[in-house]
Amino acid sequence: MPQTTDQVLARRRVLLIAFLIGWAAWYGFFVAQQTGLYGNLPPLAGGLAALTGILGWLVFAVAMVKILRFRQRYKDDPEARAALDDELARDQNRRASLFGVYVLIFTQVALVLAGDRLELSAAQGAHVSIFLGVASIMGAALWLDMRE
Amino acid sequence: MGSDAKLLANRIKVWRAEKNLTQEELARRIGVSRKTINTIERGVFVPSTIIALKLAREFGCAVEKVFELVE
């Protein structure tokens, strides 16, 4: 039975939410390790953070595989492809990307201003920027998708 | 997008009713998602000229009969 465009979009939304949650948990834990936040946590909180990071990686990996299979499934379906990448979707992606650029600029300014106090290396600052940039772009795209 | 949307009124719902088309059917014919038709119909999203012309062609009328500027 052919799916409606709403069902196809809803399926993609669920996969992207899982991807974002998994990635944020895993990469957030990685950033915490890189910046020294993880080392300052008490043992129980540190264990929970590590568990969250591992579970996040698993969710991220499963979501990634499912997204690839999703793309493959609709590769030869022109109606679904048109619905997944139509004008509204492209406009939402453009606005989400613009929001992400502003978040990145703000993050860079904040890191420069707080540079001495935070004592972050360039690589650590880059990890923070990547985390906030990707999370803000994907989060904004999902928010626009659900709101409109 | 928000301010532009306020300048554009549309009669898509009326035309759909006249042609007995659901949003999903119209979306398939135009090559977009149902959500896109819904956001255009509600005046949330301003479509490109291409989609506006496709809608007019689907309804069998001039584009001005589907969209009009709000003075």
Backbone of each chain as ProteinMPNN parsed JSONL, in Angstrom:
{"seq_chain_A": "MPQTTDQVLARRRVLLIAFLIGWAAWYGFFVAQQTGLYGNLPPLAGGLAALTGILGWLVFAVAMVKILRFRQRYKDDPEARAALDDELARDQNRRASLFGVYVLIFTQVALVLAGDRLELSAAQGAHVSIFLGVASIMGAALWLDMRE", "coords_chain_A": {"N_chain_A": [[0.848, -1.2, 0.0], [0.669, 2.163, -0.977], [2.414, 4.841, 0.655], [1.325, 7.863, 2.307], [2.372, 11.267, 1.701], [2.621, 12.52, 4.115], [3.114, 10.405, 5.876], [5.606, 9.527, 4.988], [7.167, 11.789, 5.502], [6.855, 11.93, 8.275], [8.122, 9.589, 9.082], [10.753, 10.144, 8.323], [11.211, 12.293, 10.045], [11.126, 11.09, 12.583], [13.392, 9.441, 12.402], [15.4, 11.376, 12.138], [15.17, 12.709, 14.57], [15.923, 10.673, 16.341], [18.532, 10.315, 15.436], [19.63, 12.849, 16.066], [19.321, 12.945, 18.897], [20.834, 10.703, 19.692], [23.35, 11.344, 18.586], [23.878, 13.794, 19.899], [24.036, 12.952, 22.573], [26.204, 11.169, 22.491], [28.31, 12.73, 21.264], [28.261, 14.893, 22.937], [29.135, 13.766, 25.333], [31.693, 13.102, 24.511], [32.753, 15.673, 24.054], [32.642, 16.602, 26.658], [34.543, 14.976, 27.786], [36.809, 15.809, 26.361], [37.061, 18.477, 27.105], [37.565, 18.381, 29.768], [35.504, 18.428, 31.575], [34.268, 16.042, 32.222], [36.141, 14.728, 33.829], [35.915, 16.073, 36.216], [33.596, 15.242, 37.374], [31.635, 13.6, 39.979], [31.986, 10.073, 40.918], [29.536, 8.518, 40.475], [27.934, 10.201, 38.867], [29.708, 10.492, 36.773], [29.816, 7.88, 35.817], [27.179, 7.575, 34.935], [27.17, 9.509, 32.948], [29.035, 8.413, 31.171], [27.685, 6.065, 30.467], [25.453, 7.175, 29.222], [26.727, 8.337, 27.051], [27.664, 6.059, 25.677], [25.282, 4.687, 25.117], [24.124, 6.661, 23.578], [25.838, 6.651, 21.377], [25.17, 4.163, 20.309], [22.45, 4.534, 19.63], [22.773, 6.58, 17.775], [24.302, 5.239, 15.795], [22.51, 3.197, 14.958], [20.403, 4.798, 14.04], [21.685, 6.095, 11.949], [22.192, 3.988, 10.14], [19.553, 3.275, 9.579], [18.658, 5.625, 8.383], [20.159, 5.632, 6.037], [19.1, 3.342, 4.836], [16.497, 4.206, 4.55], [16.814, 6.287, 2.698], [17.656, 4.793, 0.526], [15.412, 3.267, 0.078], [13.506, 5.086, -0.897], [14.679, 5.993, -3.157], [13.986, 5.35, -5.797], [11.437, 6.302, -6.007], [9.692, 8.691, -7.302], [7.606, 10.405, -6.4], [7.729, 10.342, -3.573], [10.329, 11.251, -3.24], [10.107, 13.815, -4.285], [8.406, 14.933, -2.391], [9.961, 14.786, -0.108], [12.009, 16.538, -0.61], [11.023, 19.089, -1.284], [9.966, 22.497, -2.077], [9.247, 23.719, 0.394], [10.614, 22.125, 2.268], [13.258, 22.631, 1.492], [13.366, 25.368, 1.976], [13.006, 25.416, 4.739], [15.323, 24.06, 5.52], [17.22, 25.89, 4.659], [16.687, 28.09, 6.341], [17.211, 26.905, 8.816], [19.926, 26.348, 8.543], [20.942, 28.923, 8.37], [20.348, 29.834, 10.937], [22.041, 28.118, 12.333], [24.527, 29.104, 11.489], [24.572, 31.607, 12.738], [24.567, 30.742, 15.401], [27.05, 29.491, 15.463], [28.768, 31.692, 14.988], [28.207, 33.238, 17.25], [29.071, 31.434, 19.204], [31.817, 31.317, 18.649], [32.565, 33.962, 19.223], [31.918, 34.023, 21.947], [33.707, 32.092, 22.905], [36.144, 33.32, 22.348], [35.962, 35.616, 23.955], [35.792, 34.44, 26.485], [38.054, 33.039, 26.575], [40.55, 33.049, 28.133], [39.688, 32.473, 30.722], [38.381, 30.001, 30.473], [40.339, 28.32, 29.563], [40.645, 26.695, 27.226], [41.881, 24.635, 24.603], [42.643, 25.141, 21.076], [41.662, 22.952, 19.648], [39.841, 21.869, 21.475], [38.012, 23.962, 21.635], [37.117, 23.865, 19.028], [35.745, 21.421, 19.016], [33.624, 22.04, 20.735], [32.364, 23.985, 19.187], [31.634, 22.479, 16.917], [29.837, 20.678, 18.071], [27.774, 22.427, 19.054], [27.104, 23.726, 16.671], [26.201, 21.69, 14.822], [24.147, 20.554, 16.358], [22.435, 22.759, 16.655], [21.674, 23.377, 14.012], [20.418, 20.987, 13.13], [18.5, 20.735, 15.128], [17.011, 23.104, 14.768], [16.012, 22.678, 12.193], [14.374, 20.463, 12.619], [12.598, 21.555, 14.454], [11.334, 23.56, 12.916], [10.166, 21.9, 11.015], [8.316, 20.495, 12.572], [6.772, 22.556, 13.588], [5.594, 23.898, 11.413]], "CA_chain_A": [[0.0, 0.0, 0.0], [1.521, 3.35, -1.023], [2.333, 5.707, 1.829], [1.046, 9.259, 2.016], [3.569, 12.095, 1.899], [2.698, 12.777, 5.563], [3.744, 9.245, 6.519], [7.027, 9.532, 4.611], [7.813, 12.886, 6.245], [6.859, 11.575, 9.703], [9.165, 8.564, 9.247], [12.05, 10.836, 8.27], [11.332, 13.112, 11.245], [11.477, 10.189, 13.699], [14.793, 9.024, 12.218], [16.281, 12.524, 12.408], [15.136, 12.959, 16.018], [16.773, 9.629, 16.945], [19.912, 10.649, 15.046], [20.067, 14.023, 16.826], [19.44, 12.588, 20.317], [21.99, 9.808, 19.828], [24.58, 12.078, 18.29], [24.104, 14.79, 20.955], [24.472, 12.243, 23.781], [27.556, 10.634, 22.259], [29.3, 13.788, 21.036], [28.277, 15.699, 24.158], [30.026, 13.07, 26.265], [33.039, 13.254, 23.954], [33.171, 17.057, 24.324], [32.874, 16.685, 28.108], [35.856, 14.341, 28.021], [37.859, 16.634, 25.75], [37.213, 19.763, 27.787], [37.903, 18.164, 31.169], [34.305, 18.439, 32.43], [34.01, 14.668, 32.653], [37.085, 14.388, 34.898], [35.523, 16.734, 37.468], [32.33, 14.713, 37.882], [31.724, 12.526, 40.98], [31.976, 8.752, 40.258], [28.226, 8.076, 40.0], [27.546, 11.061, 37.737], [30.616, 10.16, 35.678], [29.366, 6.595, 35.258], [25.94, 7.828, 34.182], [27.541, 10.257, 31.738], [29.676, 7.459, 30.248], [26.626, 5.182, 29.966], [24.67, 7.986, 28.276], [27.536, 8.478, 25.841], [27.696, 4.777, 24.953], [23.932, 4.472, 24.575], [23.97, 7.666, 22.521], [26.552, 6.177, 20.181], [24.384, 3.059, 19.743], [21.261, 5.134, 18.989], [23.293, 7.316, 16.608], [24.702, 4.265, 14.764], [21.306, 2.554, 14.426], [19.674, 5.824, 13.277], [22.444, 6.342, 10.71], [21.921, 2.848, 9.236], [18.152, 3.366, 9.161], [18.543, 6.761, 7.458], [20.704, 5.177, 4.747], [18.111, 2.423, 4.259], [15.346, 5.067, 4.196], [17.18, 6.977, 1.447], [17.697, 3.765, -0.514], [14.034, 2.821, -0.163], [12.752, 6.069, -1.671], [15.515, 6.462, -4.267], [13.296, 5.154, -7.076], [10.048, 6.729, -5.864], [9.737, 10.144, -7.576], [6.632, 11.152, -5.584], [8.274, 10.48, -2.218], [11.523, 12.104, -3.308], [9.648, 15.205, -4.477], [7.84, 15.395, -1.114], [11.032, 14.911, 0.893], [12.917, 17.637, -0.933], [10.28, 20.099, -2.026], [10.309, 23.888, -1.776], [9.107, 24.005, 1.823], [11.716, 21.445, 2.964], [14.511, 23.365, 1.196], [13.292, 26.656, 2.669], [13.239, 25.148, 6.167], [16.749, 23.744, 5.675], [17.974, 27.143, 4.494], [16.536, 28.89, 7.564], [17.903, 26.193, 9.904], [21.366, 26.54, 8.33], [21.243, 30.312, 8.731], [20.339, 29.867, 12.406], [23.276, 27.459, 12.756], [25.656, 30.014, 11.249], [24.546, 32.597, 13.821], [25.002, 30.049, 16.63], [28.507, 29.301, 15.36], [29.426, 32.997, 15.174], [28.047, 33.585, 18.67], [29.942, 30.526, 19.963], [33.196, 31.744, 18.457], [32.753, 35.207, 19.987], [31.893, 33.67, 23.37], [34.962, 31.394, 23.216], [37.231, 34.303, 22.334], [35.82, 36.477, 25.137], [36.019, 33.677, 27.713], [39.205, 32.176, 26.294], [41.526, 32.921, 29.223], [39.081, 31.856, 31.908], [38.032, 28.596, 30.206], [41.578, 27.58, 29.281], [40.393, 25.657, 26.222], [42.782, 24.66, 23.45], [41.932, 25.375, 19.806], [40.937, 21.72, 19.306], [38.684, 21.76, 22.377], [37.055, 24.978, 21.175], [36.523, 23.375, 17.769], [34.758, 20.384, 19.358], [32.441, 22.734, 21.274], [31.702, 24.633, 18.045], [31.003, 21.428, 16.091], [28.686, 20.179, 18.823], [26.684, 23.412, 19.059], [26.704, 24.014, 15.287], [25.391, 20.597, 14.262], [22.92, 20.413, 17.156], [21.515, 23.882, 16.399], [21.124, 23.264, 12.649], [19.458, 19.88, 13.086], [17.4, 21.069, 16.038], [16.173, 24.136, 14.144], [15.312, 22.066, 11.054], [13.294, 19.632, 13.173], [11.609, 22.449, 15.075], [10.55, 24.157, 11.827], [9.394, 20.808, 10.417], [7.182, 20.157, 13.444], [5.932, 23.739, 13.826], [4.848, 24.333, 10.228]], "C_chain_A": [[0.88, 1.246, 0.0], [1.325, 4.237, 0.209], [1.97, 7.127, 1.392], [2.326, 10.045, 2.257], [3.732, 12.425, 3.382], [3.419, 11.636, 6.277], [5.249, 9.197, 6.221], [7.775, 10.607, 5.411], [7.904, 12.556, 7.74], [7.95, 10.548, 9.997], [10.545, 9.222, 9.253], [12.272, 11.648, 9.55], [11.762, 12.258, 12.438], [12.948, 9.778, 13.606], [15.749, 10.168, 12.553], [16.308, 12.869, 13.896], [16.034, 11.947, 16.732], [18.247, 9.926, 16.665], [20.437, 11.79, 15.919], [20.269, 13.687, 18.302], [20.682, 11.722, 20.537], [23.305, 10.533, 19.632], [24.905, 13.066, 19.414], [24.604, 14.121, 22.23], [25.918, 11.755, 23.633], [28.587, 11.761, 22.137], [29.382, 14.73, 22.245], [29.197, 15.091, 25.199], [31.483, 13.216, 25.813], [33.595, 14.657, 24.247], [33.479, 17.229, 25.811], [34.222, 16.058, 28.471], [36.991, 15.26, 27.561], [38.129, 17.917, 26.535], [37.513, 19.606, 29.281], [36.715, 18.172, 32.11], [34.053, 17.053, 33.029], [34.894, 14.284, 33.837], [36.696, 14.975, 36.248], [34.242, 16.17, 38.08], [32.571, 13.687, 38.991], [31.537, 11.162, 40.296], [30.622, 8.333, 39.684], [27.788, 8.876, 38.768], [28.424, 10.76, 36.529], [30.212, 8.857, 35.0], [28.109, 6.764, 34.425], [26.237, 8.552, 32.877], [28.161, 9.312, 30.707], [28.636, 6.528, 29.628], [25.778, 5.905, 28.927], [25.419, 8.116, 26.953], [27.545, 7.21, 25.008], [26.337, 4.482, 24.315], [23.655, 5.433, 23.414], [24.632, 7.207, 21.233], [25.76, 5.062, 19.503], [23.163, 3.59, 18.989], [21.673, 5.84, 17.699], [23.618, 6.343, 15.47], [23.485, 3.603, 14.121], [20.527, 3.546, 13.55], [20.365, 6.077, 11.941], [22.169, 5.237, 9.681], [20.493, 2.947, 8.697], [17.942, 4.517, 8.178], [19.054, 6.354, 6.065], [19.719, 4.233, 4.049], [16.87, 3.193, 3.793], [15.603, 5.755, 2.848], [17.147, 5.994, 0.275], [16.278, 3.372, -0.929], [13.275, 3.781, -1.089], [13.517, 6.621, -2.873], [14.765, 6.399, -5.595], [11.814, 5.508, -7.004], [9.986, 8.248, -6.059], [8.783, 10.965, -6.711], [7.176, 11.394, -4.175], [9.487, 11.402, -2.218], [11.136, 13.577, -3.452], [9.124, 15.766, -3.159], [8.929, 15.636, -0.079], [11.922, 16.118, 0.645], [12.185, 18.693, -1.751], [10.673, 21.499, -1.545], [10.279, 24.207, -0.28], [10.274, 23.384, 2.603], [13.03, 22.208, 2.739], [14.532, 24.71, 1.91], [13.562, 26.481, 4.17], [14.715, 24.831, 6.421], [17.609, 24.997, 5.568], [17.902, 27.984, 5.766], [17.259, 28.245, 8.74], [19.415, 26.392, 9.775], [21.778, 27.961, 8.725], [21.29, 30.465, 10.255], [21.635, 29.253, 12.944], [24.501, 28.345, 12.572], [25.723, 31.063, 12.362], [25.006, 31.978, 15.153], [26.521, 29.871, 16.619], [29.252, 30.609, 15.592], [29.372, 33.395, 16.649], [28.983, 32.729, 19.533], [31.4, 30.967, 19.863], [33.498, 33.01, 19.269], [32.824, 34.9, 21.482], [33.195, 32.979, 23.778], [36.141, 32.36, 23.245], [37.187, 35.151, 23.607], [36.162, 35.737, 26.434], [37.27, 32.806, 27.621], [40.138, 31.965, 27.464], [40.952, 32.183, 30.431], [38.796, 30.364, 31.69], [39.257, 27.709, 29.991], [41.335, 26.409, 28.328], [41.426, 25.775, 25.1], [41.956, 24.911, 22.194], [41.099, 24.15, 19.441], [39.7, 21.555, 20.182], [37.594, 22.754, 21.972], [36.344, 24.526, 19.899], [35.461, 22.31, 18.05], [33.466, 21.011, 19.906], [31.645, 23.364, 20.127], [30.977, 23.615, 17.181], [29.734, 20.93, 16.775], [27.513, 21.159, 18.732], [26.178, 23.701, 17.643], [25.784, 22.948, 14.723], [24.064, 20.475, 15.023], [21.929, 21.539, 16.842], [20.89, 23.782, 15.009], [20.065, 22.155, 12.596], [18.242, 20.157, 13.97], [16.449, 22.082, 15.414], [15.377, 23.546, 12.983], [14.136, 21.223, 11.552], [12.19, 20.488, 13.78], [10.722, 23.084, 13.994], [9.636, 23.109, 11.184], [8.157, 20.489, 11.255], [6.219, 21.327, 13.608], [5.047, 24.053, 12.622], [4.068, 23.174, 9.639]], "O_chain_A": [[1.744, 1.391, 0.865], [0.217, 4.364, 0.731], [2.261, 7.542, 0.27], [3.246, 9.569, 2.923], [4.855, 12.59, 3.858], [4.232, 11.869, 7.172], [6.055, 8.87, 7.092], [8.867, 10.367, 5.927], [8.904, 12.863, 8.39], [8.62, 10.621, 11.027], [11.396, 8.897, 10.081], [13.383, 11.688, 10.079], [12.644, 12.645, 13.206], [13.662, 9.77, 14.609], [16.787, 9.951, 13.178], [17.343, 13.273, 14.424], [16.809, 12.311, 17.617], [19.097, 9.802, 17.548], [21.546, 11.715, 16.447], [21.268, 14.09, 18.898], [21.475, 11.971, 21.445], [24.25, 10.363, 20.402], [26.056, 13.172, 19.837], [25.491, 14.65, 22.9], [26.738, 11.913, 24.538], [29.611, 11.75, 22.82], [30.439, 15.291, 22.536], [29.948, 15.801, 25.868], [32.382, 13.426, 26.627], [34.753, 14.807, 24.637], [34.438, 17.905, 26.185], [34.939, 16.548, 29.343], [37.982, 15.461, 28.263], [39.266, 18.383, 26.621], [37.697, 20.602, 29.98], [36.875, 17.95, 33.31], [33.674, 16.923, 34.193], [34.442, 13.59, 34.749], [37.085, 14.457, 37.294], [33.846, 16.57, 39.175], [33.579, 12.979, 38.969], [30.981, 11.104, 39.199], [30.547, 7.853, 38.553], [27.337, 8.315, 37.769], [27.949, 10.769, 35.394], [30.257, 8.739, 33.775], [27.978, 6.179, 33.349], [25.645, 8.259, 31.838], [27.854, 9.395, 29.518], [28.683, 6.233, 28.434], [25.426, 5.34, 27.891], [24.828, 8.019, 25.877], [27.446, 7.265, 23.782], [26.244, 4.088, 23.153], [23.04, 5.066, 22.413], [24.075, 7.349, 20.145], [25.681, 5.011, 18.275], [22.874, 3.166, 17.87], [21.011, 5.716, 16.669], [23.257, 6.589, 14.319], [23.422, 3.46, 12.9], [20.053, 3.196, 12.469], [19.701, 6.253, 10.92], [21.941, 5.516, 8.504], [20.253, 2.73, 7.509], [17.144, 4.403, 7.248], [18.449, 6.694, 5.049], [19.525, 4.31, 2.835], [16.274, 2.865, 2.768], [14.731, 5.8, 1.981], [16.677, 6.318, -0.815], [15.984, 3.174, -2.108], [12.506, 3.353, -1.949], [13.084, 7.573, -3.522], [14.897, 7.299, -6.425], [11.026, 5.066, -7.84], [10.196, 9.007, -5.113], [9.105, 12.09, -6.329], [7.096, 12.504, -3.649], [9.656, 12.226, -1.319], [11.738, 14.46, -2.841], [9.362, 16.931, -2.838], [8.843, 16.564, 0.725], [12.52, 16.659, 1.575], [12.677, 19.135, -2.789], [11.578, 21.664, -0.727], [11.169, 24.877, 0.242], [10.853, 24.024, 3.481], [13.811, 22.406, 3.67], [15.576, 25.148, 2.392], [14.254, 27.29, 4.787], [15.289, 25.277, 7.414], [18.596, 25.152, 6.287], [18.911, 28.523, 6.221], [17.851, 28.939, 9.566], [20.106, 26.582, 10.776], [22.828, 28.169, 9.333], [22.167, 31.144, 10.791], [22.249, 29.777, 13.874], [25.408, 28.337, 13.404], [26.802, 31.369, 12.868], [25.734, 32.603, 15.924], [27.19, 30.073, 17.633], [30.253, 30.637, 16.309], [30.369, 33.834, 17.221], [29.606, 33.228, 20.469], [32.125, 30.989, 20.858], [34.542, 33.117, 19.912], [33.671, 35.436, 22.197], [33.729, 33.238, 24.857], [37.036, 32.226, 24.08], [38.209, 35.381, 24.254], [36.739, 36.311, 27.357], [37.513, 31.951, 28.472], [40.492, 30.827, 27.772], [41.631, 31.382, 31.073], [38.951, 29.559, 32.609], [39.208, 26.499, 30.212], [41.762, 25.284, 28.585], [41.797, 26.878, 24.7], [40.726, 24.896, 22.236], [39.966, 24.282, 18.978], [38.641, 21.152, 19.702], [36.408, 22.425, 21.968], [35.151, 24.763, 19.71], [34.409, 22.291, 17.411], [32.364, 20.568, 19.584], [30.417, 23.289, 20.095], [29.845, 23.846, 16.759], [28.69, 20.781, 16.139], [26.399, 20.773, 18.379], [24.981, 23.896, 17.433], [24.711, 23.257, 14.206], [23.002, 20.314, 14.421], [20.723, 21.302, 16.771], [19.705, 24.071, 14.843], [18.963, 22.357, 12.085], [17.108, 19.851, 13.603], [15.23, 21.942, 15.516], [14.203, 23.872, 12.804], [13.045, 21.262, 10.983], [11.004, 20.189, 13.64], [9.502, 23.138, 14.144], [8.485, 23.393, 10.852], [7.08, 20.241, 10.712], [5.011, 21.135, 13.749], [3.887, 24.431, 12.783], [3.376, 23.341, 8.635]]}, "seq_chain_B": "MGSDAKLLANRIKVWRAEKNLTQEELARRIGVSRKTINTIERGVFVPSTIIALKLAREFGCAVEKVFELVE", "coords_chain_B": {"N_chain_B": [[9.899, 35.656, 5.348], [7.481, 35.548, 6.81], [6.386, 38.222, 6.739], [6.055, 38.525, 4.006], [4.161, 36.572, 3.521], [1.895, 37.694, 4.59], [1.175, 39.473, 2.685], [0.065, 38.122, 0.659], [-2.806, 36.64, -0.548], [-4.783, 33.672, -0.884], [-6.812, 31.367, -2.831], [-6.895, 28.668, -2.65], [-8.133, 26.648, -1.147], [-10.812, 26.976, -1.822], [-10.748, 26.435, -4.559], [-9.853, 23.824, -4.477], [-12.015, 22.562, -3.305], [-13.888, 22.97, -5.27], [-12.832, 21.466, -7.341], [-12.875, 19.08, -6.176], [-10.694, 17.95, -4.726], [-8.343, 16.522, -2.49], [-5.91, 17.737, -0.082], [-3.721, 16.041, -0.143], [-4.0, 14.711, -2.618], [-3.762, 16.863, -4.381], [-1.193, 17.675, -3.735], [0.351, 15.492, -4.637], [-0.08, 15.697, -7.377], [1.122, 18.12, -7.955], [3.674, 17.676, -7.131], [4.773, 17.991, -4.576], [4.919, 17.963, -0.915], [2.074, 17.088, 1.199], [2.054, 18.737, 3.342], [3.281, 21.028, 2.417], [1.375, 22.055, 0.638], [-0.58, 22.555, 2.539], [0.645, 24.541, 4.157], [0.905, 26.593, 2.311], [-1.751, 27.069, 1.691], [-2.699, 27.957, 4.177], [-1.431, 30.334, 4.298], [1.081, 30.517, 5.381], [3.415, 29.858, 4.11], [5.084, 31.203, 1.341], [4.829, 30.347, -1.953], [7.013, 29.463, -4.768], [7.126, 30.97, -8.069], [6.92, 28.93, -9.88], [5.551, 26.827, -8.535], [3.191, 28.19, -8.024], [2.242, 28.58, -10.624], [1.931, 25.923, -11.405], [-0.117, 25.16, -9.685], [-2.188, 26.803, -10.612], [-2.445, 25.779, -13.177], [-3.306, 23.227, -12.582], [-5.785, 23.769, -11.507], [-6.96, 24.816, -13.68], [-7.075, 27.538, -14.367], [-6.274, 31.105, -14.437], [-3.289, 32.315, -12.837], [-3.761, 34.509, -11.239], [-6.271, 34.067, -10.334], [-5.964, 32.333, -8.348], [-4.019, 33.275, -6.579], [-3.654, 36.42, -4.922], [-2.61, 39.813, -4.409], [-2.627, 41.336, -1.229], [-4.012, 44.35, -0.556]], "CA_chain_B": [[8.788, 34.821, 4.883], [6.265, 35.901, 7.531], [5.816, 39.468, 6.253], [5.622, 38.285, 2.626], [2.954, 35.755, 3.558], [0.742, 38.548, 4.897], [0.839, 40.251, 1.49], [-0.472, 37.242, -0.377], [-3.995, 35.852, -0.207], [-4.995, 32.623, -1.891], [-8.125, 30.729, -2.848], [-6.619, 27.25, -2.934], [-9.154, 25.809, -0.499], [-12.039, 27.094, -2.615], [-10.521, 25.711, -5.817], [-9.774, 22.386, -4.172], [-13.388, 22.092, -3.078], [-14.561, 22.972, -6.573], [-12.286, 20.355, -8.146], [-13.017, 17.869, -5.355], [-9.337, 17.431, -4.502], [-7.807, 16.655, -1.125], [-4.562, 18.326, -0.076], [-2.785, 14.98, -0.527], [-4.096, 14.497, -4.075], [-3.19, 18.044, -5.044], [0.261, 17.634, -3.502], [0.926, 14.493, -5.556], [-0.137, 16.212, -8.76], [2.069, 19.235, -8.092], [5.022, 17.179, -6.847], [5.257, 18.488, -3.273], [4.286, 17.236, 0.186], [0.782, 17.641, 1.62], [2.341, 19.815, 4.287], [3.577, 22.235, 1.643], [0.073, 22.588, 0.206], [-1.245, 23.066, 3.746], [1.257, 25.806, 4.6], [0.568, 27.622, 1.309], [-3.184, 27.336, 1.87], [-2.88, 28.732, 5.416], [-0.729, 31.609, 4.176], [2.312, 30.473, 6.177], [4.545, 29.736, 3.19], [4.871, 31.807, 0.018], [5.464, 29.442, -2.921], [7.703, 30.057, -5.92], [6.28, 31.179, -9.254], [6.72, 27.62, -10.519], [4.455, 26.118, -7.848], [1.959, 28.971, -8.238], [1.766, 28.278, -11.986], [1.475, 24.525, -11.41], [-1.431, 25.143, -9.019], [-3.151, 27.416, -11.529], [-2.653, 24.826, -14.275], [-4.096, 22.116, -12.039], [-7.173, 24.24, -11.331], [-7.462, 25.246, -14.992], [-7.405, 28.97, -14.355], [-5.108, 31.994, -14.396], [-2.673, 32.333, -11.508], [-4.381, 35.592, -10.451], [-7.508, 33.56, -9.735], [-5.573, 31.52, -7.182], [-3.3, 34.162, -5.653], [-3.79, 37.867, -5.149], [-1.932, 40.643, -3.416], [-3.506, 42.015, -0.269], [-3.682, 45.799, -0.577]], "C_chain_B": [[7.476, 35.245, 5.521], [5.604, 37.143, 6.986], [5.327, 39.315, 4.814], [4.292, 37.535, 2.607], [1.722, 36.609, 3.814], [0.278, 39.349, 3.669], [0.128, 39.43, 0.426], [-1.678, 36.457, 0.134], [-4.163, 34.759, -1.264], [-6.385, 31.997, -1.736], [-7.984, 29.229, -3.14], [-7.714, 26.343, -2.361], [-10.455, 25.797, -1.317], [-11.91, 26.279, -3.91], [-10.457, 24.202, -5.585], [-11.166, 21.793, -4.007], [-14.127, 21.983, -4.413], [-14.12, 21.784, -7.431], [-12.362, 19.019, -7.397], [-11.671, 17.164, -5.134], [-8.969, 17.557, -3.023], [-6.421, 17.31, -1.231], [-3.538, 17.3, -0.561], [-2.801, 14.751, -2.042], [-3.463, 15.653, -4.837], [-1.662, 18.035, -4.917], [0.938, 16.66, -4.46], [0.959, 15.007, -6.985], [0.904, 17.306, -8.995], [3.521, 18.769, -7.874], [5.629, 17.79, -5.598], [4.608, 17.647, -2.176], [2.925, 17.863, 0.52], [0.989, 18.834, 2.545], [2.621, 21.132, 3.561], [2.28, 22.883, 1.153], [-0.642, 23.225, 1.394], [-0.672, 24.421, 4.182], [0.977, 26.942, 3.6], [-0.882, 28.063, 1.523], [-3.446, 28.21, 3.106], [-2.179, 30.074, 5.379], [0.529, 31.678, 5.017], [3.538, 30.51, 5.262], [4.185, 30.356, 1.842], [5.582, 30.938, -1.019], [6.188, 30.198, -4.026], [6.702, 30.248, -7.053], [5.949, 29.836, -9.904], [5.553, 26.866, -9.861], [3.136, 26.858, -8.048], [1.374, 28.659, -9.614], [1.263, 26.834, -12.092], [0.091, 24.411, -10.778], [-2.502, 25.686, -9.961], [-3.475, 26.456, -12.674], [-3.541, 23.667, -13.811], [-5.565, 22.507, -11.881], [-7.796, 24.711, -12.649], [-7.866, 26.699, -15.02], [-6.124, 29.798, -14.372], [-4.582, 32.065, -12.964], [-3.281, 33.416, -10.606], [-5.691, 35.155, -9.8], [-7.215, 32.711, -8.488], [-4.908, 32.391, -6.128], [-3.609, 35.62, -5.972], [-3.081, 38.63, -4.036], [-2.947, 41.303, -2.51], [-3.084, 43.477, -0.226], [-3.73, 46.385, 0.826]], "O_chain_B": [[6.452, 35.297, 4.839], [4.39, 37.151, 6.78], [4.31, 39.898, 4.437], [3.414, 37.819, 1.793], [0.635, 36.302, 3.325], [-0.852, 39.836, 3.619], [-0.35, 39.963, -0.576], [-1.588, 35.713, 1.11], [-3.73, 34.918, -2.405], [-7.027, 32.082, -0.689], [-8.836, 28.618, -3.786], [-8.158, 25.397, -3.011], [-11.101, 24.762, -1.479], [-12.819, 25.545, -4.301], [-10.943, 23.412, -6.395], [-11.464, 20.698, -4.486], [-14.882, 21.04, -4.652], [-14.92, 21.181, -8.147], [-11.966, 17.975, -7.916], [-11.539, 15.955, -5.329], [-9.25, 18.573, -2.388], [-5.847, 17.418, -2.314], [-2.608, 17.636, -1.294], [-1.75, 14.615, -2.668], [-2.729, 15.454, -5.805], [-0.942, 18.345, -5.866], [1.984, 16.972, -5.03], [1.923, 14.773, -7.713], [1.488, 17.41, -10.074], [4.465, 19.387, -8.366], [6.826, 18.075, -5.546], [3.839, 16.729, -2.464], [2.657, 19.013, 0.173], [0.222, 19.797, 2.537], [2.247, 22.207, 4.03], [2.109, 24.099, 1.242], [-1.234, 24.297, 1.273], [-1.42, 25.334, 4.532], [0.831, 28.101, 3.99], [-1.196, 29.254, 1.534], [-4.307, 29.089, 3.082], [-2.305, 30.87, 6.31], [1.003, 32.768, 5.336], [4.559, 31.111, 5.594], [3.128, 30.076, 1.276], [6.805, 30.803, -0.976], [6.006, 31.402, -4.201], [5.577, 29.751, -6.998], [4.846, 29.632, -10.41], [4.68, 26.337, -10.549], [2.089, 26.235, -8.221], [0.162, 28.494, -9.757], [0.285, 26.562, -12.789], [-0.765, 23.669, -11.261], [-3.582, 25.109, -10.092], [-4.627, 26.334, -13.089], [-4.407, 23.194, -14.547], [-6.467, 21.695, -12.09], [-8.997, 24.971, -12.724], [-8.877, 27.06, -15.622], [-5.022, 29.25, -14.326], [-5.335, 31.896, -12.005], [-3.318, 33.274, -9.383], [-6.165, 35.775, -8.847], [-8.107, 32.419, -7.691], [-5.19, 32.268, -4.936], [-3.799, 35.998, -7.128], [-2.969, 38.169, -2.9], [-3.993, 41.77, -2.96], [-1.941, 43.798, 0.101], [-3.484, 47.578, 1.006]]}, "name": "protein", "num_of_chains": 2, "seq": "MPQTTDQVLARRRVLLIAFLIGWAAWYGFFVAQQTGLYGNLPPLAGGLAALTGILGWLVFAVAMVKILRFRQRYKDDPEARAALDDELARDQNRRASLFGVYVLIFTQVALVLAGDRLELSAAQGAHVSIFLGVASIMGAALWLDMREMGSDAKLLANRIKVWRAEKNLTQEELARRIGVSRKTINTIERGVFVPSTIIALKLAREFGCAVEKVFELVE"}
